[in-house]
Amino acid sequence: MLSRVADSLYWMSRYMERTDGILRMLRINYASSQDDLQNFSWKPVLSIFTYLDKERAIAISHQSRAVLQYMVTDKDNRNSVLNIVTLARENARSVQDHITKELWQCLNDFYHTIRDEQVVRGLYADDPISTLDVLVRQGLLYYGITDITMARGEGYAFLNIGKFIERGVQSADILDVRFSDLQLDLVRTDPSYWKYLLLSISGFEYYLKTYRSGFDARNVVEQIVLSANFPRSILYSISRLQLHFQRLKGDGNREAFQRIDFMIGKIYSKVRYSTVDSILQQGLHAYLISIKEDLYEVGIALNQYYFAYS
Amino acid sequence: MQTSELLNNYDVDPRTWDEMYSLSAVRQQYAGVVGFLQQMSIEELNRKEELAKRLFMSQGITFTVYSSGEGIEKIFPFDIIPRIITAGEWTYIEEGIRQRLNALNLFLKDVYNSQFILKDGIVPYEMVYSCPHFLREMHGFPVPYDIYVHIAGIDLIRDSDGTFYILEDNLRTPSGVSYMLENREITKRIFPDLIPRNNVRTVTEYPAILHRNLASLSPRQTSQPTIVLLTPGIYNSAYFEHTTLARLMGVELVEGRDLVIDNHRVYMKTTAGRQQVDVIYRRVDDHFLDPLVFQPDSMLGVAGIMSAYRKGNVAIVNAVGNGVADDKAIYAYVPAMIRYYLNEEPILKNVPTYQLGNPEERQYVFSNMNQMVVKRTNESGGYGMLMGNSAGDEEIQRYQQEILKDPRQFIAQPIISLSSAPCYLNGRLAPRRVDLRPYALCGPEGIQIVPGGLTRVALREGSLVVNSSQGGGSKDTWVLSN
């Protein structure tokens, strides 16, 4: 496979995973802002998913509509859903001969949907949840079509590598920001705080079924970092990353494979053999930062050994 | 009834050949389609038109216009009524194109090797040597199987009596074939069952034939040669076509930056290291192909590719330097080439062409400007041309000044009226002018022409210019079997 093609598939996939993350986060936070919480603040969401400086973030942090507009359709926000879907589509466009026609059409439709005034009107004037639902569903179509139509070859491996690196980083980010927001005041926090955090990463039901003693920050950490079954946990993301990377084994480039395989294995062990206690002892923030850095290292190595074409 | 209205308002210009109507009766080849349309209401037809637009949009059969930093997606206008060619007409066209391509291939071989045709005075030396597309780099280099033109898109038009004329030979990187394929797919969707019922020949073999031809050119003796399609990239207006062809043939779509030359061999940069490339179907123009040989600032090409080509380590399709044969001034000599190389009379006629480099012909053209179309020899796409019947005096004068600066760069032709075909516009059928571009593929086993082609249509009323850059659209093109 061409290096440029691998690069584009990897980034297309990262952008789509990020799109899904942002949309879910917005959907739940908007719902939460409609609950009877006083002075709901968008600050944590803004700090996870945008590059706004502190002042500007604070300025709009209590205006749901402004935040939605900025994060979904603002052309000047590099990380707005509009811009990253456009980037995903541009990447897809340049590798149309490597993805299925259905997958290309799906991304192309997503792009036209988010540029459709009628669709995004709800963000400003009507019920934003309806709009966000339409967009989330477009993302789900992408996942479904990828799963059903893409051949299980090298391209599929790069798609998944991108997806799970992005997901691991995202989960680490979300957890990090949510906890620093509390200044680790783990005990006296309102249960609905945890509820909305878990809902925003589709982990609420899983939590209820797994931990029956009400909300405890330690359990939340365990679920988001260490659970092997929760699909957005860091451990799960890394184990999938490892699995899909293994599929590149036979495709030449042996030295590069061994090097990156070693890096991923190391991160996996680091997370697999952590406990909530060891994490908190080390400091949650420091721990999450180190995981993120390790994942970025993998991204850099992929770029160097597999994607370099210029 | 609504649909009789649809036809009653169909006003054919009596001085043009209409593809559907003759002497106020529907031609036999259109009877099936007209009967079908008569069962439909205006609302239904409007819905079909809407559906066609939506299908183009959602499949990304679009080109992007960039303005104020933002891309706007546009579709090439598509008219839902097919253009129909009878079996008899097609046989004639096919033979004519085959003959012409044979002669043009021989001409290219000759002009880049022994130059008999120049020595015998059939084509003047200065015509060839003054052509910017005549590339000395190709001199004396034997291309595989002596084939220069692997893919040709030859433009045909019809005069008022229905005679076909060749308007242009596109022998470099002719585009539009994806529209031949996609327009057919759209027709299948919007008019279910209509195609099988009318005995329309299929066009879907095109990618398979092209792929077979490309594979046969591989310089390496291998059962699985690496074939790539070289595109200028996603900002090219024909990018959709490049991806479609790459996908339909199952070959790699590459950009110049994906390729690297080492020891006169071409490699592509892959995740598993370098992989040698055997055949390149390039959609990059000659002058951008190799910055070491041609335009030094080209970012689209590959440095050193010409040396690999000349060493015979890679096949390039179409051959480099073909522009000398489809130059608008050389065009006038193609009938002479056919007589010279094949000893045959040309089957398809040329439009009479005046060389403005020749003072007598220039004088004649200048005194009959309002019946002439003047074109620049090195421009295409309908740019830089003057339609004498619609231009103002001042415009004509300004253009004449331009001509006098460098007369070799211009030719003139009498305005041919172009046949008209029915288009569905604003709820009724209206005649609009059309041309026809069939695609011919030339491989070691001979020339094959897929029965069909691209019909371009001038959607503006009265317009004779069908180029997409000048408000033209396209139609599905049917060739009937018997």
Interface residues (C-beta under 8 A of the other chain):
Chain A: M1 L2 S3 R4 A6 K75 E90 R93 S94 V95 Q96 D97 K101 W104 Q105 N108 D109 H112 E154 L248 D251 G252 N253 Y306 F307 A308 Y309 S310
Chain B: M57 S58 Q59 G60 E70 E73 G233 I234 Y239 T243 A246 R247 V251 E252 L253 V254 E255 R257 D258 M268 K269 T270 T271 A272 G273
